Amino acid sequence: MEKFNVTSQLRQSEAMYHNLLESFPDPVIIVGDKQRILTVNRRFETVFGYNRSEVIGRPVEMVIPEHFPHRLDYLGECPLNPGTGSMRHPLDIFALRKGGDKFPIDINLSPIETVEGNAIIATIRDISEQKQNIAQLEYQANHDRLTGLPNRNLLEDRIGQALLQAERFQQLVAVLFIDLDRFEFFLAGLNHDMRNEIVKNIASRLQACVRKSDTVARLGDDVFVIALSHLQEREDAAKVIQKIQNSVNHPVEQGLQVSEISCYIGISVYPKDGREVRTLLKNAEVAMFRAKERGGSCFQYFTDELSDRIEIRMTMERCLRQALENKEMSVHYQPQMDLQTGRMIGCEALLRWQNPELGAVSPGIFIPMAERTGLIIPIGEWVLEKACMDNKRWQTAGHPPMAVAVNLSPRQFWDPGLVKTITRVLHDSGLESRYLELEITESMVMRDMENALAMLRELKELGVQLSIDDFGTGYSNLSHLKSFPFDKLKMDISFVRDVTHDPGCAAIAKSIIAMAHNLNLRVIAEGIETEGQLSYLRLRGCDEMQGFYFSKSLPSRDFERLLAEGRRLEFPKESKGPDISVLVIDDEPKIIAIMARVLRQEGYRVFSTTKADEGFELLATNRIGVILSDLRMPGMDGIEFLSRVSRLHPETVRIAMSGYADMDMVTEAINRGAIYKFLTKPLGNEVLRQNIAKAFQHFQISLPHEQ
C-alpha cells in the first residue's frame, strides 16, 4: 500500500511538472549534460515548427547552432543570477526554425538535477519584433525621416571616420555646407506632398553628384552637408561643387509650373580649416554665409577672416530672439499722400530695431534673418497689433480716418493661422477692417497663383484692403493678375529712383500706371525723394506717393503730431498757356550767363545748369520746349544726355553745341532723332537768337500729350 502511494505521488509530480512545462508562454527546451534535447514544450513546437518527436534525443545545435552555452559547465562556470539560480546569456543568439529560417532569441538558462544527471532548462523568447524596433529607432536617430539621408548624428560619425583615414594616409577631407537659395519661399504655398517630393528630388540630385564613399546629409529643410573623403588636392572639391550646382540648378517642376533653384555652398578642408568634426562643420557654415552675402549661385572657401562675420551674425540672431521681450522693437509710420489733393490718406507701418549691443540694425539685415529663423511670425503679429492699436487711437483722438499698411512676409502669408490672427487683432484693437491694408509682394503671389488667390480671397472677405508691393520686380502673369482682389499697386522704388533720367525706368513706370488703371487699381510710388520724381509721376497719372520728399518714417508720437498739423503736399505751380522755356546746359558758367542774358532779352524763360542730372530734374519739374546742350560735360556727355531726353521728353526740341565735336557721333544722333540741330561754338548772339526762334517754330509751342 505504501509503495502504491509513492508511485502515485511520483506520477502526480510528473503530471504537475509536465503541466507546468506546457503552461509556459515561451518555448522551453531541457538539455542534458550530453548536449542533447531531453524534452520540449508545446510552445516550442509552435514557434520552431518541429514535432517534439523530431527533436528529442537530437543535439541542441539543430535549433540553436552557434552560441548556445551548453559547452560550459553550467553548475560551475555559468554565472547565475543571485536569488534565482538562472542565467540570461549576454550574447546575441539566433535560433533555427524547421526549414532553416534564422531568428533572434533571448534565452534564459536554469540548471536542474534529474535522475539522469545535470540538465539545463532553456526558456526561449523570439525577439524579432524587439530587434526590428531597436533597429528602427537606431535608424531614426541617425537618418532624416523624409529623405533617408544621414542626419547630424550620423554625419558627425562619418566625418570622424573620414578624418581618421585622412590622417593615416595623408589625405584631405572637404565638408560642403549647402543652403538652397530662398527655398522656404520656393516651397511656400505648395501642399505637403509636393513639398516632400521636391525635397526628396533635391536629395537624390545631391547623392548622384558624389561617390559611394562620400556622405550626403540633411540638417534642415533647406540645408544639406556633404563630406568628401580621400581627396588629394583642395581643388578636387571645386570639381564636385560644379557638378552639384549644375544639378541643383536644373529646373524643378511644380504641377504646371517650372521653377529654378540655386544654392550657396561653403567649404572647409581638413586639416587646414580644422582638425575636429564640429570645427569643420562650423567653418563650412561660416563660408556658406559669406557666399550668401555675395549673392548669385556661388561657393566660398573658408578663411580665417570669416570667423568674425559669423560671430556677429550669431550675436545678432541671439539678440533678435530677445528683442520683443526686451521691448527693443518699435513701429514707425511713413505718410502716404494723395497726388491730386495733397492730403494724407494713409501710412505704412515700418519695423525698427534698436539694440543696446548692436545699435540701430537695418531692416534689410534683420528682417531676412527673422524670416529664415521663423521669428517673423511672432514679430509680424506684434507689428499688426501695434499698427492697428495706434491707428484706432489716432481716430479716437479725432484725426481723420485713414488706412495703415502692414507688410506681410512670405512665412506670414502662407501661415495657416494668418486669417485667424488678423481677425483677432482687428477685434482686440477695435479698428474697422477697411482701415487695415496688407501689402503682399508680387513674387509671393506669382509663385503659386492658385493657392495665393484662395488666401487673398479669404483676406478680402475680412474687409481689409490689399496692396501688391514691389510691383515690376517679379515675373507677373498679367492674365492672372487681373483675377487677384487687389485694391492698390505699389510701384517698386527702383523705377521711381531713376524715373527722371532713365528712359527704361520711365517707360516701365508709365506702363505700370496705365496697366493698373485699366485694372481699376490705384498706383502708389514709394521712395519719392525729389520734386522731379514727384512731378514726372504725377503728370503721368500716379495716384499716391510716399517718400522722404514729404516725410521720413516717424515714431508713433511724432507721426501723431504730423496728423495734428494737417500738413499737405505742396505741388509746383504749373505754367499755363504756350510755354517758351529754354534749358541751357554747359559746363562753363560764363557761357551760360551770356546765353541766358540774350535769351531773356528775347522774352524766353531760361533754366540752366552745369550738370546732366540737374538737367533731368529741371525737365521733370518744368514744361520746357527747347534744350541747348554742350557736348562736353562731366559725368555724361551731351549726346548721351540728349538721347535720353529724346525718350523721356520726346516733345522737346534738342540742340547740341560744341567746338570739339565728333561729327560722326553728331550725325548718328541726328539720324536717330536724338538732336534737332548741331551748332558750332562759339555762338554769336544773332545766331543764337535765330536758331532758338526756329526751334520754337518747329516745336509749334505745343504742350506734351501723354498717351
Helices and strands as residue ranges (DSSP letters): H 2-23, E 28-32, E 37-40, H 42-48, H 52-55, G 60-62, G 69-71, E 87-88, E 93-96, E 102-114, E 117-126, H 128-142, H 152-169, E 172-180, H 183-187, H 192-208, E 215-220, E 223-231, H 236-248, E 252-254, E 257-259, E 263-270, H 277-294, E 299-301, H 306-323, E 329-338, E 344-355, E 359-361, H 363-373, H 376-396, E 403-407, H 410-413, H 418-429, G 433-435, E 436-441, H 442-447, H 449-461, E 465-471, H 478-481, E 488-491, H 493-497, H 503-518, E 522-526, H 531-539, E 544-546, E 554-555, H 556-565, E 581-585, H 589-601, E 605-609, H 612-621, E 626-630, H 638-648, E 653-658, H 663-671, E 677-680, H 685-699
